[in-house]
Amino acid sequence: MPVDERTFAADAASWINTILHDRGDLPYEGASVEEHTPGARTRRDITLWRDRNRNQIALTGEVKVPGNIHGQTPYDYQGNRISNRDFR
């Protein structure tokens, strides 16, 4: 079943929040999706918060899923053409 970017971003934020819950030693408060900056027209797909009460953002991300070629989804690690070498 094809997955859109918002669904995948929500799933990824959930995975991040589970990891942060299990790993209290990490310096992050949590992850959220579709956050707006006050006065801006854009949204951040995923926001990783260092301290949400102080509006301290550690990382933001834009989610793009692969095209739905032959039923590929972002959950299909075999079908994803991005590899670790692309990020070095």
PyMOL CGO cylinders between C-alpha atoms (Angstrom):
from pymol import cmd
from pymol.cgo import CYLINDER

trace = [
    CYLINDER, 0.00, 0.00, 0.00, 1.51, 3.39, -0.95, 0.3, 1, 1, 1, 1, 1, 1,
    CYLINDER, 1.51, 3.39, -0.95, 2.45, 5.66, 1.91, 0.3, 1, 1, 1, 1, 1, 1,
    CYLINDER, 2.45, 5.66, 1.91, 2.48, 9.43, 1.58, 0.3, 1, 1, 1, 1, 1, 1,
    CYLINDER, 2.48, 9.43, 1.58, 5.05, 11.78, 3.10, 0.3, 1, 1, 1, 1, 1, 1,
    CYLINDER, 5.05, 11.78, 3.10, 2.88, 12.88, 6.03, 0.3, 1, 1, 1, 1, 1, 1,
    CYLINDER, 2.88, 12.88, 6.03, 2.17, 9.30, 7.08, 0.3, 1, 1, 1, 1, 1, 1,
    CYLINDER, 2.17, 9.30, 7.08, 5.83, 8.35, 6.85, 0.3, 1, 1, 1, 1, 1, 1,
    CYLINDER, 5.83, 8.35, 6.85, 6.88, 11.49, 8.78, 0.3, 1, 1, 1, 1, 1, 1,
    CYLINDER, 6.88, 11.49, 8.78, 4.38, 10.62, 11.54, 0.3, 1, 1, 1, 1, 1, 1,
    CYLINDER, 4.38, 10.62, 11.54, 5.70, 7.05, 11.70, 0.3, 1, 1, 1, 1, 1, 1,
    CYLINDER, 5.70, 7.05, 11.70, 9.31, 8.28, 11.82, 0.3, 1, 1, 1, 1, 1, 1,
    CYLINDER, 9.31, 8.28, 11.82, 8.49, 10.74, 14.63, 0.3, 1, 1, 1, 1, 1, 1,
    CYLINDER, 8.49, 10.74, 14.63, 6.84, 7.90, 16.52, 0.3, 1, 1, 1, 1, 1, 1,
    CYLINDER, 6.84, 7.90, 16.52, 9.97, 5.73, 16.13, 0.3, 1, 1, 1, 1, 1, 1,
    CYLINDER, 9.97, 5.73, 16.13, 12.17, 8.63, 17.31, 0.3, 1, 1, 1, 1, 1, 1,
    CYLINDER, 12.17, 8.63, 17.31, 9.93, 9.22, 20.33, 0.3, 1, 1, 1, 1, 1, 1,
    CYLINDER, 9.93, 9.22, 20.33, 10.06, 5.52, 21.25, 0.3, 1, 1, 1, 1, 1, 1,
    CYLINDER, 10.06, 5.52, 21.25, 13.86, 5.57, 21.10, 0.3, 1, 1, 1, 1, 1, 1,
    CYLINDER, 13.86, 5.57, 21.10, 14.01, 8.75, 23.18, 0.3, 1, 1, 1, 1, 1, 1,
    CYLINDER, 14.01, 8.75, 23.18, 11.66, 7.25, 25.75, 0.3, 1, 1, 1, 1, 1, 1,
    CYLINDER, 11.66, 7.25, 25.75, 13.86, 4.15, 26.03, 0.3, 1, 1, 1, 1, 1, 1,
    CYLINDER, 13.86, 4.15, 26.03, 17.12, 6.13, 26.03, 0.3, 1, 1, 1, 1, 1, 1,
    CYLINDER, 17.12, 6.13, 26.03, 16.82, 8.78, 28.72, 0.3, 1, 1, 1, 1, 1, 1,
    CYLINDER, 16.82, 8.78, 28.72, 20.52, 9.61, 28.29, 0.3, 1, 1, 1, 1, 1, 1,
    CYLINDER, 20.52, 9.61, 28.29, 19.91, 11.31, 24.94, 0.3, 1, 1, 1, 1, 1, 1,
    CYLINDER, 19.91, 11.31, 24.94, 19.64, 15.12, 25.10, 0.3, 1, 1, 1, 1, 1, 1,
    CYLINDER, 19.64, 15.12, 25.10, 16.39, 15.43, 23.13, 0.3, 1, 1, 1, 1, 1, 1,
    CYLINDER, 16.39, 15.43, 23.13, 12.85, 15.98, 24.32, 0.3, 1, 1, 1, 1, 1, 1,
    CYLINDER, 12.85, 15.98, 24.32, 10.94, 14.47, 21.43, 0.3, 1, 1, 1, 1, 1, 1,
    CYLINDER, 10.94, 14.47, 21.43, 9.95, 14.65, 17.80, 0.3, 1, 1, 1, 1, 1, 1,
    CYLINDER, 9.95, 14.65, 17.80, 6.91, 16.20, 16.19, 0.3, 1, 1, 1, 1, 1, 1,
    CYLINDER, 6.91, 16.20, 16.19, 5.51, 16.58, 12.68, 0.3, 1, 1, 1, 1, 1, 1,
    CYLINDER, 5.51, 16.58, 12.68, 4.13, 19.43, 10.58, 0.3, 1, 1, 1, 1, 1, 1,
    CYLINDER, 4.13, 19.43, 10.58, 5.32, 22.22, 12.87, 0.3, 1, 1, 1, 1, 1, 1,
    CYLINDER, 5.32, 22.22, 12.87, 4.93, 25.85, 11.79, 0.3, 1, 1, 1, 1, 1, 1,
    CYLINDER, 4.93, 25.85, 11.79, 7.24, 28.72, 12.61, 0.3, 1, 1, 1, 1, 1, 1,
    CYLINDER, 7.24, 28.72, 12.61, 5.07, 31.62, 13.81, 0.3, 1, 1, 1, 1, 1, 1,
    CYLINDER, 5.07, 31.62, 13.81, 4.47, 34.00, 10.92, 0.3, 1, 1, 1, 1, 1, 1,
    CYLINDER, 4.47, 34.00, 10.92, 5.83, 31.57, 8.30, 0.3, 1, 1, 1, 1, 1, 1,
    CYLINDER, 5.83, 31.57, 8.30, 3.84, 29.88, 5.56, 0.3, 1, 1, 1, 1, 1, 1,
    CYLINDER, 3.84, 29.88, 5.56, 6.02, 26.77, 5.55, 0.3, 1, 1, 1, 1, 1, 1,
    CYLINDER, 6.02, 26.77, 5.55, 6.00, 23.69, 7.75, 0.3, 1, 1, 1, 1, 1, 1,
    CYLINDER, 6.00, 23.69, 7.75, 8.76, 21.41, 8.93, 0.3, 1, 1, 1, 1, 1, 1,
    CYLINDER, 8.76, 21.41, 8.93, 7.98, 17.76, 8.19, 0.3, 1, 1, 1, 1, 1, 1,
    CYLINDER, 7.98, 17.76, 8.19, 9.85, 16.48, 11.26, 0.3, 1, 1, 1, 1, 1, 1,
    CYLINDER, 9.85, 16.48, 11.26, 11.24, 18.49, 14.16, 0.3, 1, 1, 1, 1, 1, 1,
    CYLINDER, 11.24, 18.49, 14.16, 13.57, 17.00, 16.77, 0.3, 1, 1, 1, 1, 1, 1,
    CYLINDER, 13.57, 17.00, 16.77, 13.33, 19.08, 19.93, 0.3, 1, 1, 1, 1, 1, 1,
    CYLINDER, 13.33, 19.08, 19.93, 16.13, 19.71, 22.37, 0.3, 1, 1, 1, 1, 1, 1,
    CYLINDER, 16.13, 19.71, 22.37, 13.78, 21.70, 24.64, 0.3, 1, 1, 1, 1, 1, 1,
    CYLINDER, 13.78, 21.70, 24.64, 10.32, 22.47, 23.34, 0.3, 1, 1, 1, 1, 1, 1,
    CYLINDER, 10.32, 22.47, 23.34, 9.43, 24.88, 26.17, 0.3, 1, 1, 1, 1, 1, 1,
    CYLINDER, 9.43, 24.88, 26.17, 12.40, 27.04, 25.21, 0.3, 1, 1, 1, 1, 1, 1,
    CYLINDER, 12.40, 27.04, 25.21, 11.76, 26.56, 21.48, 0.3, 1, 1, 1, 1, 1, 1,
    CYLINDER, 11.76, 26.56, 21.48, 15.17, 24.90, 21.07, 0.3, 1, 1, 1, 1, 1, 1,
    CYLINDER, 15.17, 24.90, 21.07, 15.23, 22.82, 17.90, 0.3, 1, 1, 1, 1, 1, 1,
    CYLINDER, 15.23, 22.82, 17.90, 18.02, 20.28, 17.47, 0.3, 1, 1, 1, 1, 1, 1,
    CYLINDER, 18.02, 20.28, 17.47, 17.20, 19.14, 13.94, 0.3, 1, 1, 1, 1, 1, 1,
    CYLINDER, 17.20, 19.14, 13.94, 14.55, 19.52, 11.27, 0.3, 1, 1, 1, 1, 1, 1,
    CYLINDER, 14.55, 19.52, 11.27, 13.87, 17.32, 8.29, 0.3, 1, 1, 1, 1, 1, 1,
    CYLINDER, 13.87, 17.32, 8.29, 12.00, 17.30, 5.02, 0.3, 1, 1, 1, 1, 1, 1,
    CYLINDER, 12.00, 17.30, 5.02, 10.55, 13.92, 4.06, 0.3, 1, 1, 1, 1, 1, 1,
    CYLINDER, 10.55, 13.92, 4.06, 10.45, 12.74, 0.48, 0.3, 1, 1, 1, 1, 1, 1,
    CYLINDER, 10.45, 12.74, 0.48, 9.31, 9.23, -0.33, 0.3, 1, 1, 1, 1, 1, 1,
    CYLINDER, 9.31, 9.23, -0.33, 10.34, 7.35, -3.45, 0.3, 1, 1, 1, 1, 1, 1,
    CYLINDER, 10.34, 7.35, -3.45, 7.91, 7.20, -6.33, 0.3, 1, 1, 1, 1, 1, 1,
    CYLINDER, 7.91, 7.20, -6.33, 5.47, 4.35, -6.18, 0.3, 1, 1, 1, 1, 1, 1,
    CYLINDER, 5.47, 4.35, -6.18, 7.34, 2.29, -8.76, 0.3, 1, 1, 1, 1, 1, 1,
    CYLINDER, 7.34, 2.29, -8.76, 6.19, -1.34, -8.60, 0.3, 1, 1, 1, 1, 1, 1,
    CYLINDER, 6.19, -1.34, -8.60, 4.66, -0.78, -5.19, 0.3, 1, 1, 1, 1, 1, 1,
    CYLINDER, 4.66, -0.78, -5.19, 7.78, 0.68, -3.53, 0.3, 1, 1, 1, 1, 1, 1,
    CYLINDER, 7.78, 0.68, -3.53, 7.24, 2.33, -0.20, 0.3, 1, 1, 1, 1, 1, 1,
    CYLINDER, 7.24, 2.33, -0.20, 9.65, 4.07, 2.17, 0.3, 1, 1, 1, 1, 1, 1,
    CYLINDER, 9.65, 4.07, 2.17, 9.38, 0.94, 4.35, 0.3, 1, 1, 1, 1, 1, 1,
    CYLINDER, 9.38, 0.94, 4.35, 10.88, -1.22, 1.57, 0.3, 1, 1, 1, 1, 1, 1,
    CYLINDER, 10.88, -1.22, 1.57, 14.57, -1.03, 2.46, 0.3, 1, 1, 1, 1, 1, 1,
    CYLINDER, 14.57, -1.03, 2.46, 15.50, -3.33, -0.41, 0.3, 1, 1, 1, 1, 1, 1,
    CYLINDER, 15.50, -3.33, -0.41, 13.77, -1.07, -2.93, 0.3, 1, 1, 1, 1, 1, 1,
    CYLINDER, 13.77, -1.07, -2.93, 15.22, 2.17, -1.59, 0.3, 1, 1, 1, 1, 1, 1,
    CYLINDER, 15.22, 2.17, -1.59, 18.09, 3.26, -3.82, 0.3, 1, 1, 1, 1, 1, 1,
    CYLINDER, 18.09, 3.26, -3.82, 19.68, 5.61, -1.28, 0.3, 1, 1, 1, 1, 1, 1,
    CYLINDER, 19.68, 5.61, -1.28, 22.60, 3.98, 0.48, 0.3, 1, 1, 1, 1, 1, 1,
    CYLINDER, 22.60, 3.98, 0.48, 25.04, 4.97, 3.19, 0.3, 1, 1, 1, 1, 1, 1,
    CYLINDER, 25.04, 4.97, 3.19, 27.57, 5.97, 0.55, 0.3, 1, 1, 1, 1, 1, 1,
    CYLINDER, 27.57, 5.97, 0.55, 25.22, 8.77, -0.54, 0.3, 1, 1, 1, 1, 1, 1,
    CYLINDER, 25.22, 8.77, -0.54, 25.60, 10.42, 2.85, 0.3, 1, 1, 1, 1, 1, 1,
    CYLINDER, 25.60, 10.42, 2.85, 29.39, 10.40, 3.14, 0.3, 1, 1, 1, 1, 1, 1,
]
cmd.load_cgo(trace, "trace")
